[in-house]
Amino acid sequence: MRLFRSNIFLWCLGIALAIQVYIAFETPIGGSFSDAATLAMNGMQDVTPVKATLVSTDSSGATFTDLYGQPGHVQITNRSYGSFQSYKKRDVLVISVAYNLAAKSFDLVEVVRVNPMMTFPMIQGLGELGRNILLHVPMAMVAFIAFLIGTIYSIMFLIKKDFEYDRHARAASAAGLLFTILATVTGSIWARFSWGTFWNWDPRETSIFILLLIYAAYFMLRSLLEESEDKKARIAAVYNIIAFVSVPFLMFVVPRITQSLHPGGGGTEAPVVNLSGQTHTDRTLLNMHWVSVVLFLFVFLWIKDMYTRILRLEAKRAEEA
């Protein structure tokens, strides 16, 4: 498609990637007042960032309602950042608070951000590591979409006998393999800081490793076969279709029916939860997630289009030779 070759598209893609990096690494984290209270009651003294809306102020502090609708009274202490007199009602703030067990209220530590456009939700047990969810999960989803598109093109090749479909299938599968590698790398970095090692042979890690081997074999098959181009393409197309049968099983079924370090293992739910145990899908996180999926999908389409053009040129040169 000419769209993916235009300078305007490349500029837009570059800007979108910059925005993605900003959202993933610079967006402030904000939990709830229940998060802060639960941490303190469990003996953890760390301050907790809370995204909240200012309701009222008085001489003793301020009343807020956090993004989950829970009210909290914040005391003004000597270590507080200024006062709330300069803020207006309905102002949205990200504030660091410490729960005061004796007073059963929250002491202000600092104001982190005023009127943030977006706030990354606090995810149980992850903290700053939760930001990786905007890279790791969308990359895995786009890898699945890429393998699906590659399989559709392989089916079309077997029906139409048109080598253009074979080139599209090869390019889509190559991009899918690339995104699977990226998902594996980002997952390994996550595992290092969450579980202590880069690789644990967790069921999800094992299944993705098997998937990498299956699709690496697809490209080895194409390069090692000494058949005619037509027969080689037909064998590769059949292999690609059979390989995709394993994708849903390895990516979605195996990790959910076996005990796993990953959320959702052993048939358990894998929602976004706060530390008070309340189950919810944070709307901001959900929106950020789908923006990331769409962005990486465009990156995939650009890579696929570029590789298809390379394969087209190689085929043209082979014909002229």
C-alpha positions in Angstrom: 0.0 0.0 0.0 1.2 3.5 -0.9 0.0 4.7 2.5 2.9 3.0 4.3 5.5 4.5 1.9 4.5 8.1 2.3 6.6 10.5 4.4 3.5 11.7 6.2 2.8 8.2 7.4 6.4 7.8 8.6 6.3 11.1 10.5 2.9 10.2 12.1 4.3 6.8 13.1 7.4 8.4 14.6 5.3 10.9 16.6 3.0 8.1 17.7 5.9 6.0 18.9 7.2 9.0 20.9 3.8 9.4 22.5 3.8 5.7 23.3 7.2 6.0 25.1 5.9 9.0 27.0 2.7 7.3 28.1 4.6 4.1 29.1 7.4 5.8 31.1 6.4 9.3 32.1 2.7 9.0 33.0 2.3 9.3 36.8 1.1 6.4 38.8 -2.0 6.9 41.0 -3.8 4.3 43.1 -6.6 4.7 45.6 -6.9 5.7 49.3 -7.7 2.0 50.0 -4.3 1.1 48.4 -2.5 3.4 50.9 -4.5 2.1 53.9 -4.0 -1.5 53.0 -0.2 -1.1 52.5 0.1 0.6 56.0 -2.1 -2.1 57.7 0.2 -4.8 56.1 3.2 -3.1 57.7 4.5 -1.4 54.6 5.6 2.2 55.2 6.1 3.2 51.6 4.2 6.3 50.5 1.4 5.7 47.9 0.6 7.9 45.0 -3.2 8.6 44.7 -5.0 10.2 41.9 -7.9 12.2 43.5 -10.2 15.1 42.9 -10.2 17.9 45.5 -13.6 18.2 47.2 -13.0 20.7 50.0 -10.3 22.2 52.2 -10.1 23.5 55.8 -7.5 24.3 58.4 -6.8 20.7 59.2 -6.5 19.3 55.8 -8.4 18.5 52.6 -11.1 16.0 51.5 -10.6 14.2 48.3 -12.4 11.6 46.3 -10.1 9.2 44.4 -10.5 7.8 41.0 -12.4 4.8 42.4 -14.9 7.0 44.2 -13.4 6.4 47.7 -13.3 9.4 50.0 -10.2 10.3 51.9 -9.2 13.1 54.4 -5.7 14.3 53.9 -4.0 16.0 56.9 -1.6 18.9 56.4 1.6 18.1 58.3 5.0 19.9 58.7 6.4 17.9 55.8 3.5 18.8 53.5 4.0 20.4 50.2 2.5 23.9 50.7 -1.2 24.0 51.3 -4.3 23.3 49.3 -5.5 26.9 49.4 -4.0 27.5 45.9 -6.0 24.6 44.4 -9.7 24.8 43.3 -12.4 22.4 44.0 -12.6 19.6 41.4 -8.9 20.0 40.6 -7.4 16.6 39.8 -4.1 15.9 41.6 -1.7 13.0 42.0 -0.6 13.1 45.6 1.8 10.9 47.6 0.2 10.0 50.9 1.0 7.9 54.0 -1.8 6.3 56.0 -1.8 7.4 59.6 -3.0 4.4 61.6 -3.6 6.3 64.8 -5.6 9.2 63.2 -7.1 6.9 60.6 -6.5 9.5 57.9 -3.8 10.3 55.4 -0.7 12.5 55.7 0.3 14.4 52.7 4.0 13.8 51.6 4.0 15.8 48.3 1.9 16.8 45.3 3.3 14.7 42.4 1.4 16.1 39.5 -1.4 18.7 39.0 -4.2 17.9 36.6 -2.5 15.0 34.8 -4.0 14.2 31.5 -3.5 10.5 32.1 -2.6 8.4 35.2 -1.2 4.9 35.1 -3.1 2.8 37.7 -1.4 1.2 40.6 -1.4 -2.6 40.0 -1.1 -5.0 42.9 2.5 -6.1 43.5 3.9 -4.3 40.4 4.3 -0.6 41.1 6.6 0.9 38.4 7.0 -2.5 36.8 3.4 -2.3 35.7 4.3 0.1 32.9 5.7 -2.8 30.9 2.1 -3.9 30.4 1.8 -1.3 27.6 4.7 -2.9 25.7 4.7 -6.6 26.5 0.9 -7.4 26.2 0.2 -5.4 23.0 3.3 -6.9 21.3 2.0 -10.4 22.1 -1.5 -9.5 20.7 0.0 -8.0 17.5 2.1 -11.2 17.1 -1.1 -13.3 17.2 -2.8 -11.0 14.6 0.3 -11.2 12.4 0.3 -15.0 12.4 -3.4 -15.0 11.7 -2.9 -12.7 8.7 0.0 -14.8 7.4 -2.2 -17.9 7.6 -5.0 -16.2 5.7 -2.5 -15.3 2.9 -1.2 -18.8 2.9 -4.8 -20.1 2.3 -5.3 -17.6 -0.4 -2.1 -18.7 -2.1 -3.2 -22.3 -2.1 -6.6 -21.3 -3.7 -5.4 -18.6 -6.1 -1.9 -19.9 -6.9 -0.7 -16.3 -7.0 2.9 -15.8 -5.6 1.9 -12.3 -4.4 -0.1 -14.0 -1.6 2.9 -16.2 -0.7 5.0 -13.0 -0.4 2.4 -11.4 1.9 2.2 -14.6 4.0 6.0 -14.7 4.4 6.2 -11.1 5.3 3.3 -11.3 7.8 4.8 -14.4 9.5 8.3 -12.7 9.7 6.8 -9.7 11.4 4.8 -12.0 13.7 8.1 -13.7 14.6 9.7 -10.4 15.3 6.9 -9.2 17.6 7.0 -12.6 19.4 10.7 -12.1 20.1 10.0 -8.5 21.3 7.2 -9.8 23.6 9.6 -12.5 24.9 12.3 -9.9 25.6 10.0 -7.5 27.4 8.5 -10.4 29.3 12.0 -11.6 30.4 13.0 -8.1 31.6 9.7 -8.0 33.6 10.4 -11.5 35.0 13.9 -10.4 36.1 12.6 -7.7 38.4 9.4 -9.5 39.4 10.6 -13.1 40.0 14.4 -12.7 40.2 15.6 -14.3 37.0 15.1 -13.6 33.3 13.8 -17.1 32.6 11.8 -19.4 34.8 10.4 -22.0 32.4 7.0 -20.8 33.5 4.3 -22.4 31.3 3.7 -19.2 29.4 7.4 -18.7 28.8 7.8 -22.3 27.7 4.8 -22.1 25.3 6.1 -18.9 23.7 9.5 -20.5 23.3 7.9 -23.5 21.5 6.0 -21.0 19.3 9.3 -19.3 18.4 10.8 -22.6 17.4 7.7 -23.5 15.3 7.9 -20.3 13.2 11.7 -20.3 13.1 11.3 -23.8 11.5 8.9 -22.2 8.9 11.7 -19.9 7.6 14.3 -22.7 7.8 12.0 -24.9 5.7 11.8 -22.2 3.0 15.5 -21.7 2.9 16.5 -25.4 3.0 14.1 -26.9 0.5 15.6 -27.5 -2.9 12.4 -27.7 -4.8 10.9 -25.5 -7.5 9.6 -22.1 -6.2 6.0 -23.3 -6.8 6.4 -26.5 -4.8 8.4 -24.7 -2.1 5.7 -22.1 -1.7 3.0 -24.7 -1.5 4.8 -26.7 1.2 5.5 -23.5 3.2 1.9 -22.5 2.9 0.7 -25.8 4.2 3.2 -25.7 7.1 2.1 -22.1 7.9 -1.5 -23.1 8.2 -0.7 -26.1 10.4 1.6 -24.0 12.5 -1.1 -21.5 13.2 -3.3 -24.2 14.7 -0.8 -24.3 17.6 -0.9 -20.5 18.1 -4.2 -20.1 20.1 -3.4 -23.3 22.0 0.1 -22.1 23.0 -0.7 -18.4 23.6 -4.1 -18.7 25.3 -5.0 -22.2 26.4 -1.8 -23.7 27.9 -1.0 -20.7 30.2 -4.6 -20.7 31.5 -5.0 -24.4 32.3 -1.7 -24.8 34.1 -0.4 -23.2 37.3 1.7 -20.2 36.3 3.6 -17.3 37.8 1.7 -15.1 35.3 -1.7 -13.7 36.3 -4.4 -15.9 34.9 -2.6 -19.1 35.4 -4.4 -22.2 36.6 -7.8 -20.9 35.3 -7.8 -17.9 37.6 -9.0 -14.5 36.5 -6.4 -11.9 35.6 -8.1 -8.6 36.2 -6.5 -5.3 37.1 -6.9 -5.2 40.9 -6.0 -2.7 43.6 -4.4 -3.6 46.9 -7.7 -3.6 48.8 -8.8 -6.6 46.7 -11.4 -4.8 44.7 -11.6 -6.1 41.2 -11.9 -3.6 38.4 -10.7 -2.9 34.9 -9.2 0.5 35.1 -10.6 2.6 32.3 -7.4 4.7 31.8 -5.3 1.5 31.6 -7.7 -0.1 29.2 -7.6 3.0 26.9 -3.8 3.1 27.0 -3.7 -0.6 26.2 -5.8 -0.3 23.1 -3.9 2.7 21.9 -0.7 0.6 22.2 -2.3 -2.3 20.3 -3.4 0.0 17.5 0.1 1.7 17.3 2.0 -1.6 17.2 -0.5 -2.9 14.6 0.5 0.0 12.4 4.1 -0.8 13.0 3.4 -4.4 12.0 1.6 -3.3 8.8 4.5 -1.0 7.9 7.1 -3.8 8.5 5.0 -6.3 6.5 4.6 -3.9 3.6 8.3 -3.1 3.5 9.3 -6.8 3.6 6.7 -7.7 0.9 8.3 -5.0 -1.4 11.8 -6.5 -0.7 10.5 -10.0 -1.6 8.8 -8.6 -4.7 12.1 -7.1 -5.9 14.0 -10.3 -5.1 11.5 -12.3 -7.2 11.8 -9.8 -10.1 15.6 -10.0 -10.0 15.4 -13.8 -10.0 13.2 -13.7 -13.1 15.6 -11.4 -14.9 18.7 -13.4 -14.1 
